[in-house]
Amino acid sequence: MTFRGVKKRFKNNEVLKGIDLELEKGEMCVVYGEVGVGKSTLINLAHFQILPDEGEVVVLDVPHRLAFRDKGKMQEVRRRIGVIKQIPIHLEDMTCYDNVYYVLEHLGYNRKIARERTERALERVGLWEKRNHYPSELSAGQRQKLAIARAISKEPVMILADDPTLGLDDRSSYEIEHLFLDINLSGTTVVWTSNRIPSVIKDISGVRIYNLVDGRLVKAR
């Protein structure tokens, strides 16, 4: 994933003022900063949800200009990316199992593969025993784990996580942070935003850490 001179403004507010970032396959990058500095904007640009006003965004070798011109190419890229938002949105009338299975069914996987991936994803995030529960019956941390299960069920090559531990208790945050480490160790590229440097990566070498401040990325490590 590459950002070259990326600027983004909303009305008169220039949120990103020239972002340069080069991320290789399999790397983990953490971008931290206060609420409202543009972390979600960064994630939305990387998922081709919005266009930059200046500069270029290249994701999985596809530049944003091509993705927005060719919707098929855009969907191809998105299919290979798992996205986790601050506040997970689930199908409240479906069980945890069906929430994950639905994603794979919608993407066209056959029943056997969809079942296998659903089971594997729920087990990986520690929700297999809750598979027949509904999202409303889960804690905030468990709801976020369900969102992670939905994202990884596609077996993506990249995960984009937008402040996924915001508002969670310390134990849930710790468990989810370890999940991202495990996902990255399996070879998946992880771009992870947070309002602080996650505690589990402070002493782990090889993780890129940037502070997003005043619209620019400042390398913290």
C-alpha positions as CSV (number, residue, x, y, z in Angstrom):
1,M,0.0,0.0,0.0
2,T,1.3,3.4,-1.0
3,F,0.3,7.0,-0.1
4,R,2.1,9.7,-2.1
5,G,1.6,13.3,-1.2
6,V,-2.0,12.6,-0.1
7,K,-4.1,15.5,0.9
8,K,-7.8,15.5,1.9
9,R,-10.0,18.3,3.0
10,F,-13.6,18.5,4.1
11,K,-15.1,21.9,3.3
12,N,-12.5,24.4,4.7
13,N,-10.8,21.8,7.0
14,E,-7.7,20.2,5.5
15,V,-7.5,17.0,7.5
16,L,-4.5,15.4,5.7
17,K,-1.8,17.7,4.5
18,G,0.6,15.5,2.6
19,I,0.7,11.9,3.7
20,D,3.6,9.7,2.4
21,L,3.5,6.0,3.4
22,E,5.0,2.9,1.8
23,L,3.9,-0.4,3.3
24,E,5.1,-3.8,2.1
25,K,3.2,-7.0,2.1
26,G,3.0,-8.7,5.5
27,E,4.0,-5.6,7.5
28,M,2.1,-4.1,10.4
29,C,1.6,-0.3,10.6
30,V,0.0,1.5,13.6
31,V,-1.1,5.1,13.2
32,Y,-2.1,6.7,16.5
33,G,-3.5,10.1,17.3
34,E,-6.2,12.0,19.0
35,V,-9.9,11.8,18.1
36,G,-10.6,13.8,15.0
37,V,-7.1,14.1,13.5
38,G,-7.9,12.1,10.4
39,K,-7.3,8.4,11.2
40,S,-10.7,7.3,9.9
41,T,-10.0,9.4,6.7
42,L,-6.8,7.5,6.3
43,I,-8.6,4.1,6.5
44,N,-11.4,5.3,4.1
45,L,-8.8,6.3,1.5
46,A,-7.1,3.0,1.8
47,H,-10.4,1.2,1.3
48,F,-11.3,3.4,-1.7
49,Q,-14.3,4.8,0.1
50,I,-13.3,8.3,-0.7
51,L,-10.9,10.1,-3.1
52,P,-7.9,12.1,-2.2
53,D,-8.0,15.8,-3.2
54,E,-4.3,15.6,-4.1
55,G,-1.7,12.8,-4.4
56,E,-2.1,9.1,-5.1
57,V,-3.3,6.1,-3.2
58,V,-2.2,2.6,-4.4
59,V,-3.7,-0.4,-2.7
60,L,-2.8,-4.0,-3.8
61,D,-1.0,-2.5,-6.9
62,V,-4.2,-0.7,-7.9
63,P,-4.1,3.1,-8.0
64,H,-7.1,5.0,-6.8
65,R,-7.8,6.6,-10.2
66,L,-8.2,3.1,-11.8
67,A,-10.3,1.8,-9.0
68,F,-12.8,4.7,-9.2
69,R,-12.9,4.4,-13.0
70,D,-13.3,0.6,-13.0
71,K,-15.8,-0.6,-10.4
72,G,-15.0,-4.2,-11.1
73,K,-11.4,-3.5,-10.2
74,M,-12.5,-1.7,-7.0
75,Q,-14.6,-4.7,-5.9
76,E,-11.7,-7.0,-6.6
77,V,-9.5,-5.0,-4.3
78,R,-12.1,-4.7,-1.6
79,R,-12.7,-8.5,-1.7
80,R,-9.1,-9.0,-0.6
81,I,-9.3,-6.5,2.3
82,G,-11.0,-7.0,5.7
83,V,-12.2,-3.8,7.4
84,I,-13.0,-3.3,11.1
85,K,-14.7,-0.1,12.2
86,Q,-14.7,1.6,15.6
87,I,-18.4,0.7,16.1
88,P,-19.1,-2.7,14.6
89,I,-22.4,-3.1,12.6
90,H,-23.9,-6.5,12.6
91,L,-27.1,-8.2,11.3
92,E,-28.9,-8.1,14.7
93,D,-31.5,-10.7,13.6
94,M,-28.8,-13.3,12.8
95,T,-26.7,-15.4,15.1
96,C,-22.9,-14.9,15.3
97,Y,-22.5,-17.9,13.0
98,D,-24.9,-16.6,10.4
99,N,-23.3,-13.1,10.6
100,V,-20.0,-14.6,9.4
101,Y,-21.5,-17.1,7.0
102,Y,-23.6,-14.4,5.4
103,V,-20.4,-12.5,4.4
104,L,-19.0,-15.5,2.6
105,E,-22.3,-16.5,1.0
106,H,-22.7,-12.9,-0.3
107,L,-19.2,-13.2,-1.8
108,G,-20.2,-16.4,-3.7
109,Y,-18.3,-19.1,-1.8
110,N,-19.9,-22.5,-1.9
111,R,-21.5,-23.9,1.2
112,K,-18.7,-26.2,2.2
113,I,-16.0,-23.5,2.0
114,A,-18.3,-21.0,3.7
115,R,-19.0,-23.3,6.6
116,E,-15.3,-24.2,7.0
117,R,-14.2,-20.6,7.0
118,T,-17.0,-19.5,9.3
119,E,-16.0,-22.1,11.9
120,R,-12.3,-21.3,11.6
121,A,-12.9,-17.5,12.0
122,L,-15.2,-17.9,15.0
123,E,-12.7,-20.3,16.7
124,R,-9.8,-18.0,16.0
125,V,-11.4,-15.0,17.8
126,G,-12.7,-17.2,20.6
127,L,-16.4,-17.0,19.8
128,W,-17.2,-20.5,18.8
129,E,-19.1,-21.2,22.0
130,K,-21.2,-18.1,21.2
131,R,-22.0,-19.1,17.7
132,N,-25.7,-19.5,18.3
133,H,-26.0,-16.2,20.3
134,Y,-27.2,-13.0,18.7
135,P,-25.1,-9.8,18.6
136,S,-27.3,-8.1,21.2
137,E,-26.3,-10.9,23.6
138,L,-22.6,-10.1,23.4
139,S,-20.5,-7.7,25.3
140,A,-18.8,-4.8,23.5
141,G,-15.6,-6.7,23.3
142,Q,-17.3,-9.8,21.9
143,R,-19.1,-7.7,19.3
144,Q,-15.8,-6.3,18.1
145,K,-14.4,-9.9,18.0
146,L,-17.4,-10.8,15.8
147,A,-16.5,-8.0,13.5
148,I,-12.9,-9.3,13.3
149,A,-14.3,-12.8,12.6
150,R,-16.3,-11.4,9.7
151,A,-13.3,-9.6,8.3
152,I,-10.8,-12.5,8.5
153,S,-13.3,-15.1,7.2
154,K,-12.5,-13.8,3.7
155,E,-8.9,-14.7,4.4
156,P,-7.8,-11.2,3.3
157,V,-4.3,-10.2,2.4
158,M,-4.8,-6.9,4.2
159,I,-6.7,-5.8,7.3
160,L,-7.7,-2.2,7.9
161,A,-8.7,-1.6,11.5
162,D,-10.1,1.8,12.4
163,D,-9.5,2.3,16.2
164,P,-11.0,-1.1,17.0
165,T,-10.4,-0.9,20.8
166,L,-11.9,2.5,21.3
167,G,-14.2,2.5,24.4
168,L,-13.4,-1.1,25.3
169,D,-12.3,-2.2,28.8
170,D,-8.6,-3.1,29.3
171,R,-9.1,-6.8,29.1
172,S,-11.1,-6.7,25.8
173,S,-8.6,-4.3,24.4
174,Y,-5.7,-6.6,25.3
175,E,-7.4,-9.6,23.8
176,I,-8.2,-7.8,20.5
177,E,-4.7,-6.3,20.3
178,H,-3.3,-9.8,20.5
179,L,-5.7,-10.9,17.8
180,F,-4.2,-8.4,15.4
181,L,-0.7,-9.6,16.3
182,D,-1.7,-13.1,15.5
183,I,-3.4,-12.0,12.2
184,N,-0.2,-10.2,11.2
185,L,2.1,-13.2,12.2
186,S,0.0,-15.3,9.7
187,G,1.3,-13.1,6.9
188,T,-1.6,-10.6,6.6
189,T,-0.7,-6.9,6.2
190,V,-2.3,-4.9,9.0
191,V,-3.0,-1.2,9.1
192,W,-4.3,-0.3,12.5
193,T,-5.3,3.1,13.9
194,S,-5.6,3.9,17.6
195,N,-5.9,6.8,19.9
196,R,-2.7,5.6,21.6
197,I,0.2,3.2,21.0
198,P,-1.2,-0.3,21.7
199,S,0.5,-1.8,24.7
200,V,1.2,-5.2,23.1
201,I,3.4,-3.7,20.3
202,K,5.5,-1.4,22.4
203,D,8.3,-3.9,22.7
204,I,7.9,-5.7,19.4
205,S,10.4,-4.8,16.7
206,G,9.4,-4.6,13.1
207,V,6.0,-2.8,13.7
208,R,5.8,0.6,12.0
209,I,4.5,3.2,14.4
210,Y,3.4,6.7,13.3
211,N,1.8,9.6,15.1
212,L,-0.8,11.4,13.0
213,V,-0.6,15.1,14.1
214,D,-1.6,18.3,12.3
215,G,-2.4,16.3,9.1
216,R,1.0,14.7,8.8
217,L,2.5,11.3,9.8
218,V,5.4,11.6,12.2
219,K,7.4,8.4,12.6
220,A,7.5,7.3,16.2
221,R,9.5,4.2,15.6
